[in-house]
Each structure stands twice: as structure tokens, then as C-alpha cells.
Amino acid sequence: MMTLLSWLLGILALLVLLPVLVLLVQVLLACLPARPVPAFKGPRPRVAVLVPAHNEASVIASALATIRPQLVEGDQLLVVADNCTDDTAALARAAGAQVIERQHAQLRGKGYALDYGVRHLAEAPPDVVVIIDADCQVSAGTVERLAHCCIESGRPAQSLYLMHAPAGAGLKVQVAEFAWRVKNLVRPRGWTRLGLPCQLMGAGMAFSWQDVTAANLATGHLVEDIKLGLELCRDGKPPLFCPTAQVTSQFPTSQEGLTSQRTRWEHGHLGLVLAEGPGLIGRALAQRNWPLLAMTVDLLVPPLALLSLAMMVVFTVAWLALLALDIVLPAVIATVSLALLGAAVLLAWWRFSRELIPFSVLLYAPFYAAKKIPLYLGFLLKRQVEWVRSKRDDN
């Protein structure tokens, strides 16, 4: 009985150690000097910027104002006002965008809006489709860089997509900003150092016309971007990280919006891991598709808060087993895992976040993780499966 318990605890400790090791390797690689950015080749591709928008009247004009100056003759700017009940469509037209409106009571979600927009663009196909969310600010030169990166690599291109805490935000949102930075900057930068692909992030994505028309966009999946990236990689088109292109947005200011957003992202991520993770690992190994294997391994690293919670649970159980039953190895593995996780987080903060986020914010991180326990219990008891837009403010 003792031997069986020791084996079970050891396996549990190893299951937590593996994603910690992946995270640590990504952070260490990300700290290496960035490689030089090659110069663009050939003429600028013709671009269509596609903006899916659902009740975005408060932000759509600001987003379009950062996109329009980057367009040249022959480019298109298309807003899909999807199931809107506000002035999104009118404001987008006033801002100089072409607007199409879509209404459907059952098929709701960003994926359906993207599919509707791409089918409309087929009337005058561009070389590249760049997808920007309606709440994003697009840095100068981003559209051109994404277009060139996509065409010259022959692969989908993903910009650096960061989310910021609004002015005056509390510690919880600041921790969320740090976790997002680790996920969307540090980890893909690390994988890129090995020539490996990144996950698609939902905004700041560029696809060749051939790839976007072949993709299965019409889906209501909670993390349709991640799923799409994996499907493209499976078909030989692994997404390429293009950090010199950048889009940004802000976390919602309302508690309801924050909760809705986190639930959608994390339930969608965990659901995708359980549904497709093992199959993707098997397919990648069988086909020797190393980019797909790298993307799947990255996918299997849980959100930072969940990884920290799992680490603490395993550490506590392993040490109780050591003290009560003299089972040593799981406690050793758990202690090493906890130290490596702490090192990865501190290094990521020191190298990529210390100028933006005070160290004191990291001290709040364990409490932030603990407050997310109901979200993870909700995944087990009442998983969210339908796409719901996050409320952006307190109005």
C-alpha cells in the first residue's frame, strides 16, 4: 500500500514538474538577446484589415483611428458588426470603415463574424487578411510588418498582443497584466529562439488569402484563436511570432467583465487541453510534426494561477506524506518544482515587467490565485461552453 501511494504521489509531482520545466525553459530562452529583424523583401502586399465587433460603440472609433493611417491605396478596412444592439455600425462607418452587419440568434461568437467577413472579402480578395479586435490599439507599422511577415514566411503571423491594467486598477488586475505578459510575450519569445511556432492570440493575426479561406472559422469555440492555430500547424502552417508588430488593449474595468473574460479564456483553454491535447501529442509524434508537438506542449502549460495552485496542493500533500509516512521522493520533486516555478516567475518579472509592475504586486499573486479557485471549480461543475462578450465598463 505504501509503495502504491508513493508511486501515485510521485506521478502527481512529476505531472506538475513537467509544465514548470517547460515554462522555465521558455523564460530562460526569452532572456537571450533578440535576433535581428530581417528587412522586408518585395512590394507591400495588398491588405484587408478585418475587425469583428459586437456592441463596441465605446471603443470602435479609437481602434479604427489607429488602423486607417496604416492603410494604402488598394487596402480594405472591413468591420463586421455582429449581433449589435448599439451604434457600433454607424460609428464605424463614420470613422471611414466599410461595414457589414450580421444577425443570428443561435450562431454567436467571434468565429462566425470572421467567417462572414472573409466571405464578403471574396468579392475583391486581398493578399493578406489582418484580424484586429475592436477594442485594440494598433502600433504604427504593425499592419505592414504583419503583411510582409506573413507573405515572406508563407505562414500565419502573430503580433505581440498585450493587455494593460486600466489606470487606478487594483492588485488583482495588475497581477493579471503580468500573467498575460508572461503568456503572450515571454513564452512565445522563448519558443521563437528555438525556431518554434507560437499560439494565435486572437488579435493582431495575419493570414494569406489562401490560408484564411481554407480555415474553419465558423465556430463558437471559446478559444477559437488557439484552436485555429493548432489546426493550421497540423496542416503545415505553424504560426510565426512577429513581436515587432504590436497591438494592445485594456482589461475590463468592471468585476463582471473581468470574471466573464477570465472564465471564457480559461474554461476554453482547459476544455481544449482535455479534448484535444492527448490526440495532438499522438498525431505530432506519429507524423514527426515537431512544430505541432511544440505548440501542444506549450498548450499543456496551464494558466499561471492554476499552475501555482496545483503546485501548492502537490507540495502540501507530498510534505504531509513525508512527515506522516516517510515517503521522500514526491516531497523532493515537489520542492524542486516549487523552487523552479518561483525562479521562472521572478526571472520573467525582472527581465520583462519590473519597470511596469512593482515587486509588491507579485507578493499578492498567491491571493490572486486563491481567488480563482471558484473559477476552476466551475470548470469541473458547470463549464462555460458558449461565447459571451465581456462587459468592458461599469455602465
C-alpha positions in Angstrom: 0.0 0.0 0.0 2.8 2.4 0.9 4.6 1.6 -2.4 1.4 2.3 -4.4 0.9 5.6 -2.5 4.5 6.6 -3.1 4.1 5.9 -6.9 0.9 7.8 -7.1 2.3 10.8 -5.3 5.5 10.6 -7.4 3.5 10.6 -10.7 1.4 13.5 -9.4 4.5 15.5 -8.6 6.0 14.8 -12.0 2.8 15.9 -13.7 3.3 19.3 -12.1 7.0 19.4 -12.6 6.8 19.0 -16.4 4.9 22.2 -17.2 7.1 24.0 -14.7 10.1 22.9 -16.7 8.6 24.0 -20.0 7.8 27.4 -18.5 11.3 27.8 -17.1 12.9 26.8 -20.4 10.8 29.4 -22.2 11.6 32.1 -19.8 15.4 31.4 -20.0 15.3 31.4 -23.8 13.3 34.6 -23.8 16.0 36.3 -21.8 18.6 35.7 -24.6 19.2 38.7 -26.9 16.6 39.1 -29.6 17.6 38.2 -33.1 17.9 40.9 -35.8 14.8 41.6 -37.7 15.3 41.0 -41.4 14.5 43.7 -43.9 11.3 43.4 -46.0 11.5 41.9 -49.4 9.4 42.7 -52.4 6.4 45.0 -52.7 3.9 45.6 -49.9 1.1 43.0 -50.1 -2.5 44.2 -50.5 -4.1 44.0 -47.1 -7.7 43.7 -45.8 -8.0 44.5 -42.1 -11.0 42.6 -40.7 -12.5 43.9 -37.4 -15.1 41.7 -35.7 -17.2 43.9 -33.4 -20.1 43.1 -31.0 -21.5 46.1 -29.2 -18.2 48.0 -29.3 -19.6 51.6 -29.6 -17.4 52.8 -26.8 -14.1 51.8 -28.4 -14.6 51.2 -32.1 -13.7 54.7 -33.3 -10.5 54.7 -31.3 -9.4 51.4 -32.7 -10.1 52.4 -36.3 -8.2 55.6 -35.8 -5.0 53.6 -35.2 -5.6 51.3 -38.2 -6.6 53.7 -41.0 -3.3 55.7 -41.2 -1.5 52.4 -41.8 -3.5 51.6 -44.9 -2.5 52.4 -48.5 -4.4 52.5 -51.8 -5.8 49.1 -52.6 -6.2 48.1 -48.9 -9.5 47.4 -47.3 -10.9 48.1 -43.8 -13.9 45.9 -43.0 -15.9 45.9 -39.8 -18.3 43.1 -39.1 -21.0 44.5 -36.8 -22.1 41.2 -35.3 -25.4 40.9 -33.5 -25.0 44.5 -32.4 -27.7 46.4 -30.5 -25.8 49.7 -30.2 -24.3 52.2 -32.5 -21.2 50.2 -33.5 -22.1 50.0 -37.2 -22.8 53.8 -37.5 -19.7 54.8 -35.7 -17.5 52.5 -37.7 -18.9 54.0 -41.0 -18.4 57.5 -39.7 -14.7 56.5 -39.0 -14.2 55.5 -42.6 -14.6 51.8 -42.5 -16.7 49.6 -44.7 -19.3 47.9 -42.5 -21.4 44.8 -42.9 -23.9 43.7 -40.3 -24.8 40.2 -39.2 -27.6 39.0 -37.1 -28.1 35.4 -35.9 -29.8 34.3 -32.7 -28.0 30.9 -32.4 -24.7 31.2 -34.2 -23.0 33.7 -31.9 -19.3 34.4 -31.4 -16.2 35.9 -33.0 -15.6 32.9 -35.2 -18.9 33.3 -37.1 -18.2 37.0 -37.5 -14.8 36.3 -39.0 -16.2 33.8 -41.4 -18.9 36.2 -42.5 -16.3 38.9 -43.1 -13.9 36.6 -45.1 -16.8 35.5 -47.4 -17.6 39.2 -48.0 -13.9 39.9 -48.9 -14.0 37.2 -51.5 -15.6 39.8 -53.9 -12.2 41.5 -54.0 -9.6 39.2 -52.4 -6.6 40.7 -50.8 -3.1 39.1 -50.4 -3.3 39.2 -46.6 -6.1 39.4 -44.1 -5.1 41.0 -40.8 -7.6 40.4 -37.9 -7.8 43.2 -35.2 -10.2 43.2 -32.3 -12.4 46.2 -32.0 -11.0 47.2 -28.6 -7.4 47.2 -29.7 -4.9 49.9 -30.3 -2.5 49.1 -33.2 1.0 50.4 -33.1 2.5 52.3 -36.1 3.8 50.0 -38.8 2.1 46.9 -37.4 -0.1 46.2 -40.4 2.8 46.4 -42.9 5.1 44.3 -40.7 2.4 41.6 -40.3 1.6 41.5 -44.0 5.3 41.2 -45.0 6.0 38.6 -42.3 3.0 36.5 -43.4 3.8 36.6 -47.2 7.5 36.2 -46.9 7.4 33.3 -44.5 4.4 31.6 -46.1 2.9 31.2 -42.6 0.3 32.9 -40.5 1.9 35.8 -38.5 1.0 36.8 -34.9 1.9 40.2 -33.5 2.8 40.8 -29.9 -0.6 41.3 -28.2 -0.5 42.8 -24.7 -3.3 43.8 -22.3 -2.8 46.6 -19.8 -4.4 47.3 -16.5 -6.5 50.5 -16.6 -5.3 53.5 -14.6 -6.0 53.0 -10.9 -6.7 49.3 -11.3 -6.3 47.2 -8.2 -3.7 44.5 -7.4 -5.8 41.7 -9.0 -5.8 43.3 -12.4 -2.1 44.2 -12.2 -1.3 40.5 -11.5 -3.5 39.6 -14.4 -1.4 42.0 -16.6 1.8 40.3 -15.5 0.4 36.8 -16.2 -0.8 38.0 -19.7 2.7 39.4 -20.4 4.3 36.0 -19.5 1.8 34.2 -21.7 1.9 36.5 -24.8 5.4 37.9 -24.7 7.8 35.8 -22.6 6.7 32.3 -23.6 6.4 32.8 -27.4 9.6 34.8 -27.5 11.3 31.8 -25.8 9.9 29.3 -28.2 10.9 31.6 -31.2 14.5 31.4 -30.1 14.4 27.7 -31.0 12.6 28.4 -34.3 9.3 27.1 -32.9 5.8 28.5 -33.6 3.6 30.4 -31.2 -0.1 30.2 -30.4 -2.5 32.5 -32.1 -3.7 35.2 -29.6 -6.9 36.4 -31.1 -5.9 39.9 -32.3 -3.0 41.1 -34.5 -3.1 37.9 -36.6 -2.3 37.9 -40.3 -3.2 35.1 -42.8 -2.6 34.7 -46.5 -5.8 34.7 -48.5 -5.3 31.1 -49.4 -4.9 30.1 -45.8 -7.7 32.1 -44.3 -10.2 30.8 -46.9 -9.2 27.2 -46.2 -9.5 27.6 -42.4 -12.5 26.6 -40.4 -13.5 29.9 -39.0 -17.2 29.4 -38.4 -17.1 28.2 -34.8 -18.3 29.3 -31.5 -15.4 27.8 -29.6 -14.4 29.8 -26.5 -10.7 30.0 -27.6 -11.2 29.8 -31.4 -7.9 31.5 -31.9 -5.8 28.8 -30.2 -7.8 26.1 -31.9 -7.3 27.7 -35.3 -3.5 28.0 -34.7 -3.3 24.3 -33.9 -5.3 23.3 -36.9 -3.1 25.4 -39.2 0.1 23.9 -37.6 -1.3 20.4 -38.1 -1.7 21.3 -41.8 1.8 22.5 -42.2 1.3 26.2 -41.5 2.7 26.9 -38.0 2.1 30.5 -36.8 5.1 32.7 -36.7 5.6 35.2 -33.8 6.2 38.8 -35.1 7.0 40.9 -31.9 8.0 44.0 -33.8 4.2 44.3 -34.7 2.2 45.2 -31.6 -1.5 45.6 -30.6 -2.7 46.4 -27.1 -6.0 46.6 -25.3 -7.2 47.0 -21.7 -8.7 44.6 -19.2 -12.4 45.4 -18.5 -12.9 47.8 -15.6 -16.0 46.0 -14.2 -15.7 43.0 -12.0 -18.4 41.3 -14.1 -16.4 41.9 -17.2 -13.2 40.6 -15.7 -14.9 37.4 -14.4 -16.6 36.8 -17.7 -13.4 37.3 -19.7 -11.3 35.0 -17.4 -14.0 32.3 -17.4 -14.2 32.3 -21.2 -10.4 32.2 -21.7 -9.6 29.6 -19.0 -12.5 27.3 -19.4 -11.9 27.3 -23.1 -8.2 26.6 -22.7 -8.7 23.8 -20.2 -11.5 22.3 -22.3 -9.3 22.3 -25.4 -6.4 20.7 -23.4 -8.7 17.8 -22.2 -10.5 17.3 -25.6 -7.6 17.5 -27.9 -4.3 17.6 -26.0 -3.6 13.8 -26.0 -4.7 13.4 -29.6 -2.4 16.3 -30.7 0.6 14.8 -28.9 -0.1 11.4 -30.6 -0.5 12.9 -34.0 2.6 15.1 -33.7 4.7 12.1 -32.7 3.3 9.8 -35.3 3.8 12.4 -38.1 7.1 13.8 -36.7 5.5 17.2 -36.8 7.8 18.9 -34.3 6.2 22.4 -34.7 2.8 20.8 -33.7 4.4 19.0 -30.8 6.0 22.3 -29.6 2.6 24.1 -29.8 0.9 21.3 -28.0 3.5 21.2 -25.2 3.0 24.9 -24.8 -0.8 24.4 -24.7 -0.4 21.9 -21.9 1.2 24.5 -19.6 -1.8 25.7 -17.6 -2.6 29.3 -16.8 -0.1 30.7 -14.3 -2.6 30.9 -11.5 -3.8 27.3 -12.0 -0.2 26.1 -12.2 0.6 27.8 -8.9 -2.4 26.4 -7.2 -1.6 22.9 -8.4 1.9 23.3 -7.3 0.9 24.3 -3.8 -1.5 21.4 -3.4 1.0 18.9 -4.6 3.7 20.4 -2.4 1.4 20.3 0.7 0.3 16.7 0.1 3.8 15.5 -0.6 5.2 17.0 2.5 2.4 15.6 4.6 3.2 12.2 3.2 6.8 12.7 4.1 6.1 13.8 7.7 3.4 11.1 8.3 4.6 8.2 6.2 8.3 8.9 5.5 7.6 9.0 1.7 10.6 11.1 0.5 10.8 11.3 -3.3 7.5 13.1 -4.0 8.4 15.8 -1.5 11.8 16.2 -3.1 10.2 16.6 -6.6 7.5 19.0 -5.3 10.1 21.1 -3.5 12.3 21.3 -6.7 9.2 22.2 -8.7 8.2 24.9 -6.4 11.7 26.4 -6.4 11.8 26.3 -10.3 8.4 27.9 -10.6 9.4 30.7 -8.3 12.6 31.2 -10.2 10.7 31.3 -13.6 8.2 33.9 -12.3 10.9 36.1 -10.7 13.1 36.0 -13.8 10.2 36.8 -16.1 9.2 39.7 -13.8 12.8 41.0 -13.6 13.5 40.8 -17.3 10.2 41.8 -18.8 7.9 43.5 -16.2 9.8 45.2 -13.4 9.5 48.7 -15.0 5.7 48.3 -15.3 4.7 46.2 -12.3 6.2 46.7 -8.8 7.5 43.7 -7.0 4.9 44.2 -4.3 2.3 43.1 -6.9 4.0 39.7 -7.1 3.5 39.3 -3.4 -0.2 39.5 -4.0 -0.1 36.7 -6.6 -0.8 33.8 -4.2 -4.0 35.6 -3.1 -4.9 36.2 -6.7 -4.5 32.5 -7.5 -6.6 31.6 -4.4 -9.4 33.9 -5.5 -9.6 32.0 -8.8 -10.4 28.7 -7.1 -14.2 29.1 -7.8 -13.4 29.6 -11.5 -11.6 26.3 -11.7 -14.2 24.5 -9.6 -16.8 26.0 -12.1 -14.9 24.3 -14.9 -15.5 20.9 -13.1 -19.1 21.6 -12.0 -20.6 24.0 -14.6 -18.2 24.5 -17.5 -18.9 27.5 -19.8 -19.3 26.3 -23.4 -20.9 29.3 -25.1 -19.2 32.5 -26.2 -20.2 35.6 -24.1 -18.8 39.1 -24.7 -17.0 40.6 -21.7 -18.6 43.7 -20.2 -15.9 46.4 -20.6 -17.0 49.0 -18.0 -19.4 49.7 -15.2 -22.1 51.3 -17.3 
